[in-house]
Amino acid sequence: MPPNLRPFAVDPSEYPFEDHWFPFRDGSVHFVDEGSGAPVLLLHGNPTWSYLYRDVIKELRGECRLIAPDYPGFGMSRAPAHYDFTPKEHSEVVSGLVQHLALTNVVLVVQDWGGPIGMSYAVHHRENLRGLVVMNTWAWPATIPQWLFSVVMGGWPLGYWLQTRRNYFAKSVLPSGIRHSERVTAQFRQAYTDPFPTAGSRIPTWVFPRQIRKSRSWLADIQSRLPSLSEVPAQILWGTYDDPGFPAKEMAKWQRYLKLHETETLEDASHSVPEDRPDRVAASIRRVLGRTPRSQ
């Protein structure tokens, strides 16, 4: 397949965006780039892709510039050869994209694995950061429950079988974790399962839970640098409905690191806040931009 063609179809009423492509080694990274003005970088987790932010982008593209990449192996991106799908590699992709687009004074929006991936960029490029929106994520070594989750879902043989043979995260975990079940339509399910049509294509969704343990030193390094972000204006937006991996104590840790935070908890949102409450994600982005009204 040519590198800059969509590998699968997606409902244009749900995802009405022009495709953009960033060459990365011998692969091709797909991203959405909508609107103009202040740049807002939207980073997804596992097993999601830029589709996660579709409603946020549609709401805000008349107010700012929204960039949402798909990591290699996710969404419409094509991974380069010898790519291991680790969060460290994904963070290098993000850094490369920011440089490629010459983005300055970026508002960084993160959820799930987007947290450590985005914070890796943030702690090394504090001078290029305008603000943060943080949702149900982390950027430090795993807690005991997260470590146990990693053993089961990112281990051999059960986790590998569930991901590669059953497409478990995309087919079951993600839709079951959406609080507003009416959003889990046939189009929704197809958009999240179509990127992973074969056992081999699903390996990236297994690598992520495995990396909760395997990336301990990388995560510890990010955590050691988080104090550098203490004066960055931040909106913490936390779904509190049935997300055992990210309880309130994880939110409180962010509050301690991000001294200039404003926090909103959402009882009607679970782990995937951009799916459950895209309106509040958009409002949080507006709030960060409003709190930092300098020329871009």
ChimeraX commands (.cxc) that place a marker at each C-alpha (Angstrom):
marker #1 position 0.00,0.00,0.00 radius 0.5
marker #1 position 1.34,3.49,-0.81 radius 0.5
marker #1 position 2.48,5.16,2.42 radius 0.5
marker #1 position 0.11,8.13,2.27 radius 0.5
marker #1 position -3.21,6.41,1.70 radius 0.5
marker #1 position -5.68,5.52,4.42 radius 0.5
marker #1 position -5.37,1.83,5.29 radius 0.5
marker #1 position -9.04,1.64,6.27 radius 0.5
marker #1 position -12.22,3.69,5.85 radius 0.5
marker #1 position -13.72,5.82,8.58 radius 0.5
marker #1 position -17.12,7.50,8.74 radius 0.5
marker #1 position -16.58,11.01,7.29 radius 0.5
marker #1 position -19.33,12.47,9.43 radius 0.5
marker #1 position -17.41,11.35,12.51 radius 0.5
marker #1 position -13.91,12.09,11.23 radius 0.5
marker #1 position -14.17,14.82,8.57 radius 0.5
marker #1 position -10.48,15.74,8.50 radius 0.5
marker #1 position -7.81,16.09,5.86 radius 0.5
marker #1 position -4.95,13.61,6.17 radius 0.5
marker #1 position -1.39,14.76,6.80 radius 0.5
marker #1 position 1.74,12.59,6.83 radius 0.5
marker #1 position 5.11,12.94,8.51 radius 0.5
marker #1 position 7.93,10.74,7.16 radius 0.5
marker #1 position 9.61,8.96,10.06 radius 0.5
marker #1 position 12.57,6.78,9.05 radius 0.5
marker #1 position 11.04,4.47,6.44 radius 0.5
marker #1 position 7.57,4.75,7.96 radius 0.5
marker #1 position 4.81,7.32,7.69 radius 0.5
marker #1 position 3.11,9.01,10.65 radius 0.5
marker #1 position -0.46,10.15,10.07 radius 0.5
marker #1 position -1.77,13.24,11.83 radius 0.5
marker #1 position -4.70,15.64,11.85 radius 0.5
marker #1 position -3.88,19.34,11.56 radius 0.5
marker #1 position -7.01,21.49,11.72 radius 0.5
marker #1 position -7.53,25.21,12.33 radius 0.5
marker #1 position -5.03,27.99,12.83 radius 0.5
marker #1 position -3.52,30.02,15.62 radius 0.5
marker #1 position -2.25,28.71,18.95 radius 0.5
marker #1 position -1.02,25.10,18.53 radius 0.5
marker #1 position -2.64,22.40,20.64 radius 0.5
marker #1 position -1.05,18.93,20.52 radius 0.5
marker #1 position -3.45,16.08,21.34 radius 0.5
marker #1 position -1.85,12.76,22.35 radius 0.5
marker #1 position -3.73,9.49,22.55 radius 0.5
marker #1 position -3.17,6.24,24.45 radius 0.5
marker #1 position -3.84,2.53,23.86 radius 0.5
marker #1 position -5.60,1.30,21.68 radius 0.5
marker #1 position -6.83,4.68,20.50 radius 0.5
marker #1 position -5.62,7.12,17.82 radius 0.5
marker #1 position -6.46,10.65,16.65 radius 0.5
marker #1 position -10.09,9.55,16.28 radius 0.5
marker #1 position -10.26,9.85,20.09 radius 0.5
marker #1 position -10.19,13.65,19.78 radius 0.5
marker #1 position -12.55,14.00,16.80 radius 0.5
marker #1 position -15.28,15.92,18.67 radius 0.5
marker #1 position -12.77,18.15,20.45 radius 0.5
marker #1 position -11.20,19.04,17.09 radius 0.5
marker #1 position -14.55,19.74,15.47 radius 0.5
marker #1 position -15.53,22.06,18.31 radius 0.5
marker #1 position -12.29,24.03,18.50 radius 0.5
marker #1 position -10.89,24.17,14.96 radius 0.5
marker #1 position -12.31,27.66,14.48 radius 0.5
marker #1 position -10.42,28.90,17.56 radius 0.5
marker #1 position -6.93,27.34,17.50 radius 0.5
marker #1 position -4.72,24.90,15.64 radius 0.5
marker #1 position -5.22,21.26,16.66 radius 0.5
marker #1 position -2.62,18.62,15.84 radius 0.5
marker #1 position -3.40,14.97,16.66 radius 0.5
marker #1 position -0.90,12.30,15.57 radius 0.5
marker #1 position -1.30,8.53,15.38 radius 0.5
marker #1 position 1.75,6.77,16.83 radius 0.5
marker #1 position 3.38,4.20,14.53 radius 0.5
marker #1 position 1.33,1.02,14.71 radius 0.5
marker #1 position -1.83,2.92,15.67 radius 0.5
marker #1 position -4.57,4.52,13.63 radius 0.5
marker #1 position -3.43,5.18,10.08 radius 0.5
marker #1 position 0.30,5.40,10.72 radius 0.5
marker #1 position 2.75,2.93,9.22 radius 0.5
marker #1 position 5.60,1.90,11.50 radius 0.5
marker #1 position 9.18,1.97,10.23 radius 0.5
marker #1 position 11.31,-1.14,10.17 radius 0.5
marker #1 position 12.86,-2.25,13.46 radius 0.5
marker #1 position 10.36,-0.20,15.47 radius 0.5
marker #1 position 9.52,-1.76,18.83 radius 0.5
marker #1 position 6.42,0.34,19.68 radius 0.5
marker #1 position 7.83,1.46,23.03 radius 0.5
marker #1 position 6.62,4.70,24.63 radius 0.5
marker #1 position 10.15,6.09,24.42 radius 0.5
marker #1 position 10.10,5.62,20.64 radius 0.5
marker #1 position 6.63,7.18,20.41 radius 0.5
marker #1 position 7.93,10.19,22.36 radius 0.5
marker #1 position 10.71,10.55,19.77 radius 0.5
marker #1 position 8.03,10.58,17.05 radius 0.5
marker #1 position 6.16,13.34,18.89 radius 0.5
marker #1 position 9.33,15.40,19.30 radius 0.5
marker #1 position 10.12,14.93,15.62 radius 0.5
marker #1 position 6.64,16.03,14.59 radius 0.5
marker #1 position 6.82,19.19,16.73 radius 0.5
marker #1 position 10.14,20.03,15.11 radius 0.5
marker #1 position 8.86,19.15,11.63 radius 0.5
marker #1 position 5.89,21.51,12.02 radius 0.5
marker #1 position 7.96,24.18,13.81 radius 0.5
marker #1 position 5.38,24.38,16.60 radius 0.5
marker #1 position 6.04,26.95,19.33 radius 0.5
marker #1 position 4.33,27.67,22.67 radius 0.5
marker #1 position 2.43,24.40,22.55 radius 0.5
marker #1 position -0.57,23.45,24.67 radius 0.5
marker #1 position -0.13,19.74,25.37 radius 0.5
marker #1 position -3.24,17.57,25.90 radius 0.5
marker #1 position -2.62,14.06,27.26 radius 0.5
marker #1 position -4.59,10.98,28.30 radius 0.5
marker #1 position -3.60,7.38,29.11 radius 0.5
marker #1 position -0.16,6.63,27.53 radius 0.5
marker #1 position -0.23,10.11,26.07 radius 0.5
marker #1 position 0.76,11.24,29.57 radius 0.5
marker #1 position 4.27,9.78,29.77 radius 0.5
marker #1 position 4.81,10.20,26.03 radius 0.5
marker #1 position 3.84,13.85,26.18 radius 0.5
marker #1 position 5.57,14.57,29.47 radius 0.5
marker #1 position 8.79,13.17,28.07 radius 0.5
marker #1 position 8.64,15.96,25.51 radius 0.5
marker #1 position 7.47,18.53,28.07 radius 0.5
marker #1 position 10.22,18.01,30.64 radius 0.5
marker #1 position 12.91,18.27,27.96 radius 0.5
marker #1 position 11.35,21.26,26.17 radius 0.5
marker #1 position 9.86,23.33,28.97 radius 0.5
marker #1 position 10.63,26.52,27.05 radius 0.5
marker #1 position 8.23,25.45,24.26 radius 0.5
marker #1 position 5.29,24.66,26.54 radius 0.5
marker #1 position 2.40,27.08,26.96 radius 0.5
marker #1 position 0.09,24.91,29.04 radius 0.5
marker #1 position -1.16,21.43,29.87 radius 0.5
marker #1 position -4.43,19.51,29.92 radius 0.5
marker #1 position -4.02,16.25,31.84 radius 0.5
marker #1 position -6.62,13.45,31.91 radius 0.5
marker #1 position -6.47,10.05,33.65 radius 0.5
marker #1 position -2.80,9.35,33.12 radius 0.5
marker #1 position 0.54,9.09,34.88 radius 0.5
marker #1 position 4.25,9.79,34.30 radius 0.5
marker #1 position 6.08,7.75,36.97 radius 0.5
marker #1 position 6.85,4.10,37.76 radius 0.5
marker #1 position 3.83,1.84,38.20 radius 0.5
marker #1 position 1.82,1.37,41.35 radius 0.5
marker #1 position 1.25,-2.22,42.49 radius 0.5
marker #1 position -2.17,-2.48,40.74 radius 0.5
marker #1 position -0.68,-1.07,37.52 radius 0.5
marker #1 position 2.26,-3.49,37.77 radius 0.5
marker #1 position -0.11,-6.44,38.20 radius 0.5
marker #1 position -2.14,-5.24,35.21 radius 0.5
marker #1 position 1.10,-5.16,33.24 radius 0.5
marker #1 position 1.95,-8.73,34.24 radius 0.5
marker #1 position -1.44,-10.03,33.09 radius 0.5
marker #1 position -2.10,-7.92,29.98 radius 0.5
marker #1 position 1.49,-7.43,28.87 radius 0.5
marker #1 position 2.82,-10.84,29.79 radius 0.5
marker #1 position 3.13,-14.25,28.24 radius 0.5
marker #1 position 1.08,-16.15,27.25 radius 0.5
marker #1 position -2.34,-14.81,28.35 radius 0.5
marker #1 position -1.81,-11.13,27.63 radius 0.5
marker #1 position -0.20,-11.84,24.28 radius 0.5
marker #1 position -3.04,-14.16,23.27 radius 0.5
marker #1 position -5.73,-11.71,24.37 radius 0.5
marker #1 position -4.21,-8.85,22.40 radius 0.5
marker #1 position -3.02,-10.57,19.24 radius 0.5
marker #1 position -5.78,-13.16,18.88 radius 0.5
marker #1 position -8.77,-11.44,20.42 radius 0.5
marker #1 position -7.93,-7.76,19.83 radius 0.5
marker #1 position -9.02,-7.45,23.44 radius 0.5
marker #1 position -8.36,-3.80,24.19 radius 0.5
marker #1 position -10.00,-2.50,21.01 radius 0.5
marker #1 position -12.93,-4.92,20.98 radius 0.5
marker #1 position -13.72,-5.19,24.68 radius 0.5
marker #1 position -11.80,-3.01,27.13 radius 0.5
marker #1 position -12.21,0.34,25.40 radius 0.5
marker #1 position -15.97,0.16,24.68 radius 0.5
marker #1 position -16.77,-1.32,28.09 radius 0.5
marker #1 position -15.00,1.61,29.74 radius 0.5
marker #1 position -17.12,4.32,28.09 radius 0.5
marker #1 position -19.55,5.78,30.63 radius 0.5
marker #1 position -21.88,7.19,27.96 radius 0.5
marker #1 position -22.75,3.91,26.28 radius 0.5
marker #1 position -24.77,5.62,23.54 radius 0.5
marker #1 position -21.45,6.75,22.05 radius 0.5
marker #1 position -20.42,3.13,21.48 radius 0.5
marker #1 position -21.94,2.83,18.01 radius 0.5
marker #1 position -21.09,0.44,15.21 radius 0.5
marker #1 position -18.99,3.24,13.68 radius 0.5
marker #1 position -17.16,3.69,16.98 radius 0.5
marker #1 position -16.33,-0.02,17.25 radius 0.5
marker #1 position -15.17,-0.18,13.65 radius 0.5
marker #1 position -12.96,2.90,14.00 radius 0.5
marker #1 position -11.10,1.30,16.91 radius 0.5
marker #1 position -10.86,-2.27,15.59 radius 0.5
marker #1 position -10.03,-1.57,11.93 radius 0.5
marker #1 position -6.47,-0.37,12.69 radius 0.5
marker #1 position -5.70,-3.89,13.97 radius 0.5
marker #1 position -6.94,-6.39,11.37 radius 0.5
marker #1 position -4.31,-9.11,11.96 radius 0.5
marker #1 position -2.49,-10.72,14.86 radius 0.5
marker #1 position 0.75,-9.02,13.86 radius 0.5
marker #1 position -0.85,-5.59,13.64 radius 0.5
marker #1 position -2.08,-5.96,17.24 radius 0.5
marker #1 position 1.36,-6.37,18.80 radius 0.5
marker #1 position 1.60,-2.61,19.59 radius 0.5
marker #1 position -1.47,-2.91,21.84 radius 0.5
marker #1 position 0.33,-5.67,23.78 radius 0.5
marker #1 position 3.61,-3.79,24.00 radius 0.5
marker #1 position 2.01,-0.86,25.83 radius 0.5
marker #1 position 0.83,-2.79,28.92 radius 0.5
marker #1 position 4.12,-4.71,28.91 radius 0.5
marker #1 position 5.98,-1.40,28.96 radius 0.5
marker #1 position 4.33,-0.36,32.23 radius 0.5
marker #1 position 7.01,-2.61,33.78 radius 0.5
marker #1 position 9.69,-2.56,31.13 radius 0.5
marker #1 position 9.88,1.25,30.93 radius 0.5
marker #1 position 10.39,1.74,34.65 radius 0.5
marker #1 position 13.72,3.59,34.33 radius 0.5
marker #1 position 12.36,5.80,31.53 radius 0.5
marker #1 position 9.30,6.65,33.62 radius 0.5
marker #1 position 11.46,7.33,36.69 radius 0.5
marker #1 position 13.55,9.77,34.68 radius 0.5
marker #1 position 10.44,11.66,33.56 radius 0.5
marker #1 position 9.19,11.80,37.15 radius 0.5
marker #1 position 12.51,13.20,38.35 radius 0.5
marker #1 position 12.08,16.09,35.91 radius 0.5
marker #1 position 8.40,16.86,36.58 radius 0.5
marker #1 position 9.23,19.62,39.12 radius 0.5
marker #1 position 10.39,21.69,36.13 radius 0.5
marker #1 position 6.70,21.92,35.12 radius 0.5
marker #1 position 5.52,23.33,38.46 radius 0.5
marker #1 position 4.86,26.78,37.00 radius 0.5
marker #1 position 3.13,25.64,33.81 radius 0.5
marker #1 position -0.59,26.56,33.74 radius 0.5
marker #1 position -2.46,23.27,33.80 radius 0.5
marker #1 position -6.00,21.96,33.67 radius 0.5
marker #1 position -6.49,18.56,35.30 radius 0.5
marker #1 position -9.64,16.87,34.01 radius 0.5
marker #1 position -10.31,13.56,35.75 radius 0.5
marker #1 position -12.94,10.94,35.02 radius 0.5
marker #1 position -13.86,9.36,38.36 radius 0.5
marker #1 position -16.38,6.75,37.21 radius 0.5
marker #1 position -14.94,3.23,37.49 radius 0.5
marker #1 position -11.31,3.74,36.49 radius 0.5
marker #1 position -9.43,1.57,39.01 radius 0.5
marker #1 position -6.09,2.08,37.28 radius 0.5
marker #1 position -6.23,5.83,37.83 radius 0.5
marker #1 position -7.88,6.58,41.18 radius 0.5
marker #1 position -7.96,9.96,42.89 radius 0.5
marker #1 position -4.50,9.48,44.40 radius 0.5
marker #1 position -3.03,9.56,40.89 radius 0.5
marker #1 position -4.84,12.84,40.27 radius 0.5
marker #1 position -3.50,14.17,43.58 radius 0.5
marker #1 position 0.04,13.39,42.48 radius 0.5
marker #1 position -0.44,15.54,39.40 radius 0.5
marker #1 position -1.79,18.31,41.61 radius 0.5
marker #1 position 1.39,18.25,43.67 radius 0.5
marker #1 position 3.63,18.48,40.62 radius 0.5
marker #1 position 1.56,21.01,38.66 radius 0.5
marker #1 position 1.31,23.86,41.16 radius 0.5
marker #1 position -0.67,26.10,38.79 radius 0.5
marker #1 position -3.38,23.53,38.22 radius 0.5
marker #1 position -7.12,23.97,38.08 radius 0.5
marker #1 position -8.89,20.64,38.57 radius 0.5
marker #1 position -12.28,19.41,37.42 radius 0.5
marker #1 position -13.56,15.95,38.33 radius 0.5
marker #1 position -16.19,14.29,36.18 radius 0.5
marker #1 position -18.45,11.73,37.80 radius 0.5
marker #1 position -20.02,10.96,34.41 radius 0.5
marker #1 position -16.72,10.14,32.71 radius 0.5
marker #1 position -14.49,7.10,32.99 radius 0.5
marker #1 position -10.95,6.53,31.75 radius 0.5
marker #1 position -11.50,7.78,28.18 radius 0.5
marker #1 position -12.49,11.33,29.04 radius 0.5
marker #1 position -12.34,12.61,25.43 radius 0.5
marker #1 position -14.96,10.01,24.50 radius 0.5
marker #1 position -17.24,10.58,27.47 radius 0.5
marker #1 position -16.95,14.37,27.77 radius 0.5
marker #1 position -15.34,15.98,24.73 radius 0.5
marker #1 position -17.12,19.20,25.63 radius 0.5
marker #1 position -15.19,19.45,28.91 radius 0.5
marker #1 position -11.92,18.67,27.15 radius 0.5
marker #1 position -12.62,21.54,24.76 radius 0.5
marker #1 position -13.51,23.78,27.69 radius 0.5
marker #1 position -10.25,22.88,29.44 radius 0.5
marker #1 position -8.24,23.77,26.34 radius 0.5
marker #1 position -10.07,27.08,26.11 radius 0.5
marker #1 position -9.32,27.72,29.76 radius 0.5
marker #1 position -5.58,27.12,29.34 radius 0.5
marker #1 position -5.52,29.43,26.33 radius 0.5
marker #1 position -7.45,32.02,28.30 radius 0.5
marker #1 position -5.07,31.77,31.24 radius 0.5
marker #1 position -2.06,32.35,28.96 radius 0.5
marker #1 position -3.17,35.20,26.66 radius 0.5
marker #1 position 0.20,35.98,25.17 radius 0.5
marker #1 position 0.95,36.39,21.50 radius 0.5
marker #1 position 1.65,33.15,19.66 radius 0.5
marker link #1:1,2 radius 0.2
marker link #1:2,3 radius 0.2
marker link #1:3,4 radius 0.2
marker link #1:4,5 radius 0.2
marker link #1:5,6 radius 0.2
marker link #1:6,7 radius 0.2
marker link #1:7,8 radius 0.2
marker link #1:8,9 radius 0.2
marker link #1:9,10 radius 0.2
marker link #1:10,11 radius 0.2
marker link #1:11,12 radius 0.2
marker link #1:12,13 radius 0.2
marker link #1:13,14 radius 0.2
marker link #1:14,15 radius 0.2
marker link #1:15,16 radius 0.2
marker link #1:16,17 radius 0.2
marker link #1:17,18 radius 0.2
marker link #1:18,19 radius 0.2
marker link #1:19,20 radius 0.2
marker link #1:20,21 radius 0.2
marker link #1:21,22 radius 0.2
marker link #1:22,23 radius 0.2
marker link #1:23,24 radius 0.2
marker link #1:24,25 radius 0.2
marker link #1:25,26 radius 0.2
marker link #1:26,27 radius 0.2
marker link #1:27,28 radius 0.2
marker link #1:28,29 radius 0.2
marker link #1:29,30 radius 0.2
marker link #1:30,31 radius 0.2
marker link #1:31,32 radius 0.2
marker link #1:32,33 radius 0.2
marker link #1:33,34 radius 0.2
marker link #1:34,35 radius 0.2
marker link #1:35,36 radius 0.2
marker link #1:36,37 radius 0.2
marker link #1:37,38 radius 0.2
marker link #1:38,39 radius 0.2
marker link #1:39,40 radius 0.2
marker link #1:40,41 radius 0.2
marker link #1:41,42 radius 0.2
marker link #1:42,43 radius 0.2
marker link #1:43,44 radius 0.2
marker link #1:44,45 radius 0.2
marker link #1:45,46 radius 0.2
marker link #1:46,47 radius 0.2
marker link #1:47,48 radius 0.2
marker link #1:48,49 radius 0.2
marker link #1:49,50 radius 0.2
marker link #1:50,51 radius 0.2
marker link #1:51,52 radius 0.2
marker link #1:52,53 radius 0.2
marker link #1:53,54 radius 0.2
marker link #1:54,55 radius 0.2
marker link #1:55,56 radius 0.2
marker link #1:56,57 radius 0.2
marker link #1:57,58 radius 0.2
marker link #1:58,59 radius 0.2
marker link #1:59,60 radius 0.2
marker link #1:60,61 radius 0.2
marker link #1:61,62 radius 0.2
marker link #1:62,63 radius 0.2
marker link #1:63,64 radius 0.2
marker link #1:64,65 radius 0.2
marker link #1:65,66 radius 0.2
marker link #1:66,67 radius 0.2
marker link #1:67,68 radius 0.2
marker link #1:68,69 radius 0.2
marker link #1:69,70 radius 0.2
marker link #1:70,71 radius 0.2
marker link #1:71,72 radius 0.2
marker link #1:72,73 radius 0.2
marker link #1:73,74 radius 0.2
marker link #1:74,75 radius 0.2
marker link #1:75,76 radius 0.2
marker link #1:76,77 radius 0.2
marker link #1:77,78 radius 0.2
marker link #1:78,79 radius 0.2
marker link #1:79,80 radius 0.2
marker link #1:80,81 radius 0.2
marker link #1:81,82 radius 0.2
marker link #1:82,83 radius 0.2
marker link #1:83,84 radius 0.2
marker link #1:84,85 radius 0.2
marker link #1:85,86 radius 0.2
marker link #1:86,87 radius 0.2
marker link #1:87,88 radius 0.2
marker link #1:88,89 radius 0.2
marker link #1:89,90 radius 0.2
marker link #1:90,91 radius 0.2
marker link #1:91,92 radius 0.2
marker link #1:92,93 radius 0.2
marker link #1:93,94 radius 0.2
marker link #1:94,95 radius 0.2
marker link #1:95,96 radius 0.2
marker link #1:96,97 radius 0.2
marker link #1:97,98 radius 0.2
marker link #1:98,99 radius 0.2
marker link #1:99,100 radius 0.2
marker link #1:100,101 radius 0.2
marker link #1:101,102 radius 0.2
marker link #1:102,103 radius 0.2
marker link #1:103,104 radius 0.2
marker link #1:104,105 radius 0.2
marker link #1:105,106 radius 0.2
marker link #1:106,107 radius 0.2
marker link #1:107,108 radius 0.2
marker link #1:108,109 radius 0.2
marker link #1:109,110 radius 0.2
marker link #1:110,111 radius 0.2
marker link #1:111,112 radius 0.2
marker link #1:112,113 radius 0.2
marker link #1:113,114 radius 0.2
marker link #1:114,115 radius 0.2
marker link #1:115,116 radius 0.2
marker link #1:116,117 radius 0.2
marker link #1:117,118 radius 0.2
marker link #1:118,119 radius 0.2
marker link #1:119,120 radius 0.2
marker link #1:120,121 radius 0.2
marker link #1:121,122 radius 0.2
marker link #1:122,123 radius 0.2
marker link #1:123,124 radius 0.2
marker link #1:124,125 radius 0.2
marker link #1:125,126 radius 0.2
marker link #1:126,127 radius 0.2
marker link #1:127,128 radius 0.2
marker link #1:128,129 radius 0.2
marker link #1:129,130 radius 0.2
marker link #1:130,131 radius 0.2
marker link #1:131,132 radius 0.2
marker link #1:132,133 radius 0.2
marker link #1:133,134 radius 0.2
marker link #1:134,135 radius 0.2
marker link #1:135,136 radius 0.2
marker link #1:136,137 radius 0.2
marker link #1:137,138 radius 0.2
marker link #1:138,139 radius 0.2
marker link #1:139,140 radius 0.2
marker link #1:140,141 radius 0.2
marker link #1:141,142 radius 0.2
marker link #1:142,143 radius 0.2
marker link #1:143,144 radius 0.2
marker link #1:144,145 radius 0.2
marker link #1:145,146 radius 0.2
marker link #1:146,147 radius 0.2
marker link #1:147,148 radius 0.2
marker link #1:148,149 radius 0.2
marker link #1:149,150 radius 0.2
marker link #1:150,151 radius 0.2
marker link #1:151,152 radius 0.2
marker link #1:152,153 radius 0.2
marker link #1:153,154 radius 0.2
marker link #1:154,155 radius 0.2
marker link #1:155,156 radius 0.2
marker link #1:156,157 radius 0.2
marker link #1:157,158 radius 0.2
marker link #1:158,159 radius 0.2
marker link #1:159,160 radius 0.2
marker link #1:160,161 radius 0.2
marker link #1:161,162 radius 0.2
marker link #1:162,163 radius 0.2
marker link #1:163,164 radius 0.2
marker link #1:164,165 radius 0.2
marker link #1:165,166 radius 0.2
marker link #1:166,167 radius 0.2
marker link #1:167,168 radius 0.2
marker link #1:168,169 radius 0.2
marker link #1:169,170 radius 0.2
marker link #1:170,171 radius 0.2
marker link #1:171,172 radius 0.2
marker link #1:172,173 radius 0.2
marker link #1:173,174 radius 0.2
marker link #1:174,175 radius 0.2
marker link #1:175,176 radius 0.2
marker link #1:176,177 radius 0.2
marker link #1:177,178 radius 0.2
marker link #1:178,179 radius 0.2
marker link #1:179,180 radius 0.2
marker link #1:180,181 radius 0.2
marker link #1:181,182 radius 0.2
marker link #1:182,183 radius 0.2
marker link #1:183,184 radius 0.2
marker link #1:184,185 radius 0.2
marker link #1:185,186 radius 0.2
marker link #1:186,187 radius 0.2
marker link #1:187,188 radius 0.2
marker link #1:188,189 radius 0.2
marker link #1:189,190 radius 0.2
marker link #1:190,191 radius 0.2
marker link #1:191,192 radius 0.2
marker link #1:192,193 radius 0.2
marker link #1:193,194 radius 0.2
marker link #1:194,195 radius 0.2
marker link #1:195,196 radius 0.2
marker link #1:196,197 radius 0.2
marker link #1:197,198 radius 0.2
marker link #1:198,199 radius 0.2
marker link #1:199,200 radius 0.2
marker link #1:200,201 radius 0.2
marker link #1:201,202 radius 0.2
marker link #1:202,203 radius 0.2
marker link #1:203,204 radius 0.2
marker link #1:204,205 radius 0.2
marker link #1:205,206 radius 0.2
marker link #1:206,207 radius 0.2
marker link #1:207,208 radius 0.2
marker link #1:208,209 radius 0.2
marker link #1:209,210 radius 0.2
marker link #1:210,211 radius 0.2
marker link #1:211,212 radius 0.2
marker link #1:212,213 radius 0.2
marker link #1:213,214 radius 0.2
marker link #1:214,215 radius 0.2
marker link #1:215,216 radius 0.2
marker link #1:216,217 radius 0.2
marker link #1:217,218 radius 0.2
marker link #1:218,219 radius 0.2
marker link #1:219,220 radius 0.2
marker link #1:220,221 radius 0.2
marker link #1:221,222 radius 0.2
marker link #1:222,223 radius 0.2
marker link #1:223,224 radius 0.2
marker link #1:224,225 radius 0.2
marker link #1:225,226 radius 0.2
marker link #1:226,227 radius 0.2
marker link #1:227,228 radius 0.2
marker link #1:228,229 radius 0.2
marker link #1:229,230 radius 0.2
marker link #1:230,231 radius 0.2
marker link #1:231,232 radius 0.2
marker link #1:232,233 radius 0.2
marker link #1:233,234 radius 0.2
marker link #1:234,235 radius 0.2
marker link #1:235,236 radius 0.2
marker link #1:236,237 radius 0.2
marker link #1:237,238 radius 0.2
marker link #1:238,239 radius 0.2
marker link #1:239,240 radius 0.2
marker link #1:240,241 radius 0.2
marker link #1:241,242 radius 0.2
marker link #1:242,243 radius 0.2
marker link #1:243,244 radius 0.2
marker link #1:244,245 radius 0.2
marker link #1:245,246 radius 0.2
marker link #1:246,247 radius 0.2
marker link #1:247,248 radius 0.2
marker link #1:248,249 radius 0.2
marker link #1:249,250 radius 0.2
marker link #1:250,251 radius 0.2
marker link #1:251,252 radius 0.2
marker link #1:252,253 radius 0.2
marker link #1:253,254 radius 0.2
marker link #1:254,255 radius 0.2
marker link #1:255,256 radius 0.2
marker link #1:256,257 radius 0.2
marker link #1:257,258 radius 0.2
marker link #1:258,259 radius 0.2
marker link #1:259,260 radius 0.2
marker link #1:260,261 radius 0.2
marker link #1:261,262 radius 0.2
marker link #1:262,263 radius 0.2
marker link #1:263,264 radius 0.2
marker link #1:264,265 radius 0.2
marker link #1:265,266 radius 0.2
marker link #1:266,267 radius 0.2
marker link #1:267,268 radius 0.2
marker link #1:268,269 radius 0.2
marker link #1:269,270 radius 0.2
marker link #1:270,271 radius 0.2
marker link #1:271,272 radius 0.2
marker link #1:272,273 radius 0.2
marker link #1:273,274 radius 0.2
marker link #1:274,275 radius 0.2
marker link #1:275,276 radius 0.2
marker link #1:276,277 radius 0.2
marker link #1:277,278 radius 0.2
marker link #1:278,279 radius 0.2
marker link #1:279,280 radius 0.2
marker link #1:280,281 radius 0.2
marker link #1:281,282 radius 0.2
marker link #1:282,283 radius 0.2
marker link #1:283,284 radius 0.2
marker link #1:284,285 radius 0.2
marker link #1:285,286 radius 0.2
marker link #1:286,287 radius 0.2
marker link #1:287,288 radius 0.2
marker link #1:288,289 radius 0.2
marker link #1:289,290 radius 0.2
marker link #1:290,291 radius 0.2
marker link #1:291,292 radius 0.2
marker link #1:292,293 radius 0.2
marker link #1:293,294 radius 0.2
marker link #1:294,295 radius 0.2
marker link #1:295,296 radius 0.2
view
